[in-house]
Amino acid sequence: MNEDRFGFSLMRTELAMYEPIKSTDEGDQWREKKDIESASSLQISSHHRPYLPSDKERLVSLDVFRGLTVALMILVDDVGGIFPAINHSPWDGVTLADFVMPFFLFIVGVSLAFAYKVNLSCKYAATRKALLRSFKLLSLGLFLQGGFIHGLNNLTYGIDIEKIRVMGILQRIAIAYLVAALCEIWFKGNHNVTSELSMIKKYKFHWVVAFVITTTYLFMLYGLYVPDWEYQISTQDQGSTTFLNVKVKCGVRGNTGPGCNAVGMLDRMLLGIHHLYRKPVYARTKQCSIYSPHNGPLPPGAPSWCQAPFDPEGVLSSLMATVTCLVGLHYGHIIIHFKDHKRRLNQWILRSFCLVMLGLALDLFGMHLNKPLYTLSYVCVTAGASGFLFSTIYLMVDVYGYKRASLVLQWMGIHALPIYVLVACNLVFLIIHGFYWKKPTNNLLHLIGIGK
């Protein structure tokens, strides 16, 4: 995802998006030193005792899921522009690309369940570490996605601080990670879990947080009044740049269209319009492009908002995205407290089914699936899909033991951050592009057809 992770090895151990992190107690990091063995001979049946990984072993299926998501992200980045069916939806609706971000947030939640699976000796120290990790991730996002790097075919770099993009994919993950981590540190009960009901009681304040976030989001999305607003576009005329003020007429409440929604209004108020993403996804809608669902010239009578900045990882939508992370955290709790494979899978599949059905019902009644707004229906459907996919991978890899077929994805999952930074963020291509013969266009990338 061109919206959607320096080769800093430090970040690999700090980032819960890619692997479980250390708790404040030494030795409590849920990492593997050896593969889970003998699982291939197991059956999910009451006649077989399920294989139970020890605390020092790694849940291979989580690595595979993470690796699959990285591979999917690279696919939609490189091929999405050619095949609209897998590119991001221009506005309402979902495509393959729109599942990548929720998958990562879901994985963050599952990982955090293991990172804080025991009572912490010092909650304040754990809070400081969580804040520091979030700050590092925010800084990484500003560097990679704030506009400092100008992309392929451009060997310049740097960004005007007055125009730097503040939010982004990594910033969204940092917010979701911090909220989920603080819930685990401060809002976890001391109950012994012996049943599904007792687990809900143990983590009841997690669900209170999710409910408050969802209620706040819905109140703002449908309750805030959106007034008329303006933005500037620049035009080139005989070598000189002129700026034109464009007015967007709104004066509405509860609108979920591209131009007059509360999500964009809050970003313009809190961040400033110059700090938003300048290539909005809605530029590919039929209203804004004659080549829709591809980018193209404006059609006659195009709405005034077609060229306006809009951040798909804005403040309000990122707040709602934390709910996906909390859902993943709940799935991780099921692993922690229930050791039987069949029981785990039954609970995951039931919850996933309910989430998907709820999301589709909300979409049917008018709350459309929408990634830029991160609507509640979108949260439910994508979180449910994450649960289904995770259950399938868990069944195949950790229960039946089909690990050789997933070795590449497992490796990608373990090394997800450097792969993202070097490949998905084009750093490796920029480095190669920096070595050329006589003129910048004479480089290896152009020779093989990349970046033309």
C-alpha positions in Angstrom: 0.0 0.0 0.0 1.6 3.2 -1.1 -0.1 4.9 1.8 0.7 1.8 4.0 6.8 0.4 7.1 15.4 2.5 9.1 16.8 -0.8 8.4 17.1 -0.3 12.1 17.4 -3.6 13.8 16.4 -1.9 17.0 12.9 -1.5 15.8 12.5 -5.2 15.1 12.5 -6.1 18.8 10.5 -3.0 19.7 7.6 -3.3 17.4 4.7 -5.5 18.4 3.3 -5.3 14.9 5.9 -7.9 13.8 6.6 -9.9 16.9 5.7 -10.1 20.6 7.7 -7.7 22.7 9.4 -8.2 26.1 7.5 -7.5 29.2 9.3 -6.0 32.1 10.1 -9.4 33.5 13.1 -10.9 31.9 12.5 -14.2 30.2 8.8 -13.4 29.6 9.2 -12.8 25.9 7.1 -15.2 23.9 9.7 -16.2 21.3 10.8 -19.5 19.9 14.2 -21.1 20.2 13.0 -24.2 18.3 10.2 -25.3 16.0 7.0 -26.8 17.3 7.4 -30.5 16.5 5.1 -33.5 16.1 2.0 -31.5 15.4 1.4 -33.1 12.0 0.3 -36.3 13.6 -2.5 -34.6 15.6 -6.2 -34.5 14.8 -8.7 -32.0 16.3 -10.7 -34.6 18.1 -11.6 -35.5 21.6 -9.8 -38.8 21.0 -6.4 -37.0 20.7 -4.5 -34.9 23.1 -3.7 -31.6 21.4 -0.1 -30.4 21.1 0.5 -27.6 23.6 3.5 -25.3 22.9 5.6 -24.4 25.8 6.1 -20.8 26.9 9.4 -20.5 25.1 8.1 -21.6 21.7 6.7 -19.5 19.0 3.3 -19.6 17.5 4.4 -20.3 13.9 1.0 -19.5 12.5 1.2 -15.9 13.7 4.5 -15.5 11.8 3.0 -17.1 8.7 0.0 -14.7 8.9 2.3 -11.8 9.3 4.4 -12.9 6.3 1.3 -13.5 4.2 0.1 -10.0 5.0 3.5 -8.5 4.0 3.4 -10.4 0.7 -0.1 -9.2 0.1 0.9 -5.6 0.8 3.7 -5.8 -1.7 1.4 -7.4 -4.3 -1.3 -4.7 -4.1 1.4 -2.0 -4.1 3.0 -3.3 -7.3 0.0 -4.7 -9.1 -2.9 -2.8 -7.7 -2.5 0.1 -10.2 -2.9 -2.4 -13.1 -5.7 -4.5 -11.7 -8.4 -2.3 -10.0 -10.0 -5.3 -8.4 -7.2 -5.6 -5.9 -6.4 -1.9 -5.6 -7.9 0.2 -2.8 -11.6 0.9 -3.2 -12.0 4.6 -4.3 -14.5 5.1 -1.5 -17.3 2.8 -0.4 -16.8 -1.0 -0.6 -13.7 -3.1 0.0 -11.2 -4.8 -2.2 -8.2 -7.1 -1.5 -6.0 -4.2 -0.6 -8.4 -2.9 2.0 -7.8 -6.0 4.2 -4.0 -5.4 4.6 -4.2 -2.7 7.2 -6.7 -4.5 9.4 -4.6 -7.7 9.2 -1.6 -5.9 10.6 -3.6 -4.3 13.4 -5.1 -7.7 14.3 -1.6 -9.2 14.4 -0.5 -6.4 16.7 -3.3 -7.3 19.1 -2.6 -11.0 19.1 1.1 -10.3 19.7 0.4 -8.0 22.7 -1.6 -10.8 24.4 1.7 -12.7 24.7 3.9 -9.7 25.5 1.8 -9.0 28.7 0.6 -12.5 29.5 1.7 -12.4 33.1 1.3 -9.7 35.8 3.9 -7.0 35.4 6.3 -6.2 38.3 6.1 -2.5 37.5 3.3 -1.1 35.4 4.9 2.4 35.3 8.0 0.9 33.7 5.9 -1.0 31.2 4.0 2.1 30.3 7.2 4.1 29.7 8.4 1.3 27.3 5.1 1.3 25.5 5.2 5.1 25.1 8.8 4.9 23.8 7.9 2.2 21.3 5.0 4.2 20.0 7.1 7.3 19.7 9.7 5.4 17.7 7.1 4.1 15.4 5.6 7.6 14.9 9.1 8.9 14.1 9.6 6.1 11.6 6.3 6.9 9.9 7.1 10.6 9.6 10.4 9.7 8.0 9.1 7.2 5.5 5.6 8.7 4.8 5.9 12.4 5.6 7.3 13.4 2.2 11.0 13.4 3.1 11.7 10.8 0.4 10.5 11.9 -3.0 10.1 8.4 -4.6 11.6 6.7 -7.6 13.0 8.7 -10.5 13.7 11.5 -8.1 17.1 11.6 -6.4 16.2 14.6 -4.2 15.0 14.5 -0.7 13.7 16.8 2.0 10.3 18.2 3.1 9.0 21.6 4.1 8.0 21.2 7.7 4.9 23.3 7.0 3.7 20.6 4.5 4.9 17.4 6.1 2.3 14.7 6.3 1.6 14.0 9.9 -0.5 10.9 9.9 0.2 7.6 8.0 0.0 3.9 8.2 2.8 3.5 10.8 1.4 6.4 12.9 -2.0 4.6 12.9 -0.3 1.4 14.1 1.5 3.3 16.8 -1.8 4.7 18.1 -3.5 1.3 18.1 -0.5 -0.4 19.7 -0.4 2.2 22.5 -4.1 2.0 23.3 -4.0 -1.8 23.3 -0.8 -2.0 25.4 -2.2 0.4 28.0 -5.3 -1.7 28.2 -3.2 -4.8 28.9 -1.0 -3.0 31.4 -3.7 -1.2 33.4 -7.1 -2.7 32.7 -6.6 -6.4 33.1 -8.4 -8.1 36.0 -7.0 -10.6 38.4 -9.6 -13.3 37.8 -8.6 -16.9 37.1 -10.0 -17.8 33.7 -11.8 -21.2 33.6 -14.5 -20.4 31.0 -15.4 -18.0 28.3 -17.5 -16.0 30.8 -14.6 -15.7 33.3 -12.3 -14.5 30.5 -14.8 -11.7 29.6 -14.9 -10.7 33.2 -11.1 -10.6 33.4 -10.9 -8.2 30.4 -14.2 -6.4 30.8 -12.6 -3.0 30.9 -11.0 -3.7 27.5 -14.5 -4.0 26.1 -15.5 -0.8 27.9 -12.6 1.0 26.1 -13.7 -0.4 22.7 -17.3 0.6 23.4 -16.3 4.2 24.4 -14.1 4.5 21.3 -16.9 3.2 19.0 -19.5 5.4 20.6 -17.3 8.5 20.4 -16.5 7.7 16.7 -20.2 7.3 15.8 -21.2 10.4 17.6 -18.6 12.5 15.8 -19.1 10.9 12.4 -22.9 11.3 12.4 -23.4 14.2 14.9 -20.8 16.9 14.0 -21.8 19.7 11.7 -19.5 20.1 8.7 -19.4 23.7 7.4 -18.2 25.0 4.0 -14.5 25.0 3.6 -11.7 26.0 1.2 -8.4 24.7 -0.1 -5.8 25.8 -2.7 -4.6 24.1 -5.9 -1.6 25.2 -7.8 -1.4 25.6 -11.6 1.5 26.1 -13.9 1.3 28.8 -16.5 4.3 29.6 -18.7 6.7 28.7 -16.0 5.0 30.5 -13.2 2.9 29.0 -10.4 -0.4 30.4 -9.5 -2.7 29.4 -6.7 -6.5 29.1 -6.9 -8.8 28.9 -4.0 -11.5 26.3 -4.3 -14.6 26.3 -2.1 -16.4 23.1 -1.0 -20.0 23.7 -0.1 -21.2 21.4 2.8 -23.4 22.7 5.6 -24.5 19.2 6.5 -24.4 16.8 9.4 -23.9 13.0 9.2 -22.6 13.0 5.6 -20.3 10.1 4.7 -19.3 11.2 1.2 -15.8 12.2 0.3 -16.2 16.0 0.5 -18.3 16.7 3.6 -17.6 14.1 6.2 -16.6 14.8 9.8 -13.4 12.6 9.6 -11.9 15.0 7.0 -13.2 18.1 8.9 -11.5 17.1 12.1 -8.2 16.4 10.3 -8.3 19.9 8.7 -9.0 21.4 12.1 -6.5 19.4 14.2 -3.7 18.8 11.7 -4.1 21.5 9.1 -5.0 21.0 5.5 -1.3 21.3 4.4 -0.4 18.3 6.5 -2.9 15.9 4.9 -2.3 13.3 2.2 -2.3 15.0 -1.2 -3.3 12.0 -3.4 -6.8 11.1 -2.0 -8.2 7.7 -3.0 -11.5 9.3 -4.0 -9.7 10.9 -7.0 -10.3 7.6 -8.7 -14.1 7.7 -8.3 -16.4 8.2 -11.3 -17.2 11.7 -10.1 -13.5 12.7 -10.3 -11.9 10.6 -13.1 -13.0 9.8 -16.6 -10.8 6.7 -16.3 -12.3 5.5 -13.0 -11.4 3.3 -11.2 -8.0 4.5 -12.4 -6.7 8.1 -12.0 -7.5 10.4 -14.8 -8.6 13.9 -15.9 -11.6 15.4 -14.2 -14.9 14.8 -16.0 -17.1 17.8 -16.9 -19.0 19.1 -13.8 -16.7 17.3 -11.3 -17.3 18.1 -7.7 -15.2 20.9 -6.1 -13.6 18.4 -3.6 -12.0 16.1 -6.2 -8.6 17.7 -5.8 -8.7 18.4 -2.1 -6.3 16.7 0.3 -7.7 13.9 2.5 -5.8 11.6 4.8 -7.1 8.0 4.8 -5.2 7.5 8.1 -6.7 10.5 9.8 -7.1 11.1 13.5 -10.7 10.0 14.0 -10.4 7.0 11.7 -7.1 5.9 13.4 -8.9 6.1 16.8 -11.5 3.7 15.4 -8.8 1.5 14.0 -7.7 0.7 17.6 -10.8 -1.4 17.9 -9.4 -3.9 15.3 -6.3 -4.2 17.5 -8.4 -4.8 20.6 -10.3 -7.6 18.7 -6.9 -9.2 17.9 -5.9 -8.9 21.5 -9.0 -10.8 22.5 -8.1 -13.6 20.1 -4.7 -13.7 21.7 -6.3 -14.0 25.1 -8.1 -17.1 23.9 -4.7 -18.7 23.1 -3.3 -17.8 26.5 -6.2 -19.1 28.5 -7.4 -22.1 26.5 -5.0 -24.8 25.6 -7.2 -27.1 23.6 -7.0 -26.6 19.8 -10.6 -27.4 19.2 -11.8 -25.0 21.8 -9.6 -22.2 20.5 -10.8 -22.7 16.9 -14.5 -23.0 17.9 -14.3 -19.7 19.8 -12.4 -17.9 17.0 -14.7 -19.1 14.2 -17.9 -18.2 16.2 -16.6 -14.7 16.9 -15.4 -14.2 13.3 -18.8 -15.3 11.9 -20.6 -12.9 14.3 -18.3 -10.0 13.3 -18.7 -10.6 9.6 -22.5 -10.9 9.8 -22.8 -7.8 11.9 -20.6 -5.8 9.5 -22.6 -7.0 6.5 -25.9 -6.1 8.3 -24.6 -2.6 9.1 -23.6 -2.2 5.4 -27.1 -3.3 4.3 -28.8 -0.8 6.5 -26.7 2.1 5.3 -23.4 2.2 7.2 -21.3 1.3 4.3 -18.0 -0.5 4.3 -15.4 2.3 4.0 -11.7 2.1 4.6 -10.9 5.9 4.4 -13.6 6.6 7.1 -12.9 3.3 8.9 -16.5 2.8 9.5 -17.9 0.3 12.1 -19.1 -2.0 9.4 -15.6 -2.1 7.9 -14.1 -2.8 11.3 -16.4 -5.8 11.8 -16.0 -7.3 8.4 -12.2 -7.0 8.3 -11.7 -8.1 11.9 -13.9 -11.1 11.2 -12.0 -11.9 8.0 -8.7 -11.6 10.0 -10.1 -14.1 12.5 -11.1 -16.6 9.8 -7.7 -16.4 8.1 -5.8 -16.7 11.3 -7.9 -19.7 12.3 -7.2 -21.4 8.9 -3.4 -20.8 9.2 -3.4 -21.9 12.8 -5.2 -25.1 11.8 -2.9 -25.9 8.9 0.4 -24.9 10.5 0.3 -25.3 14.3 -2.2 -28.2 14.4 -1.6 -30.3 11.4 2.0 -29.2 11.1 2.2 -28.1 7.4 5.2 -25.9 8.1 7.5 -26.7 5.1 5.0 -25.2 2.7 4.9 -22.0 4.7 8.7 -21.6 5.4 9.0 -18.6 3.1 6.0 -16.8 4.6 7.3 -17.6 8.1 10.7 -16.1 7.2 8.9 -13.0 5.8 6.9 -12.7 9.0 9.9 -12.9 11.2 11.7 -10.3 9.1 8.7 -8.2 8.2 10.0 -4.8 9.2 13.2 -4.8 7.1 11.2 -6.2 4.2 8.7 -3.5 4.5 11.3 -0.7 4.8 13.5 -1.9 2.0 11.0 -3.2 -0.5 7.5 -1.8 0.2 8.9 1.7 0.9 11.2 1.5 -2.1 14.4 2.2 -0.2 16.3 -0.6 -1.9 15.2 0.7 -5.3 16.2 4.3 -4.4 19.7 3.1 -3.3 20.1 1.2 -6.6 18.8 4.2 -8.5 21.4 6.4 -6.9 24.2 4.6 -8.9 24.0 5.6 -12.6 26.1 6.1 -15.6 26.6 9.7 -16.7 22.9 10.6 -16.2 20.3 9.4 -13.7 18.2 7.6 -16.3 21.1 5.2 -17.0 20.6 2.9 -14.1 19.8 -0.7 -13.5 16.2 -0.1 -12.6 15.4 1.5 -15.9 17.3 -1.3 -17.7 14.9 -3.9 -16.2 11.8 -1.7 -16.5 11.3 -0.5 -13.0 10.5 3.2 -12.4 9.9 4.1 -16.0 
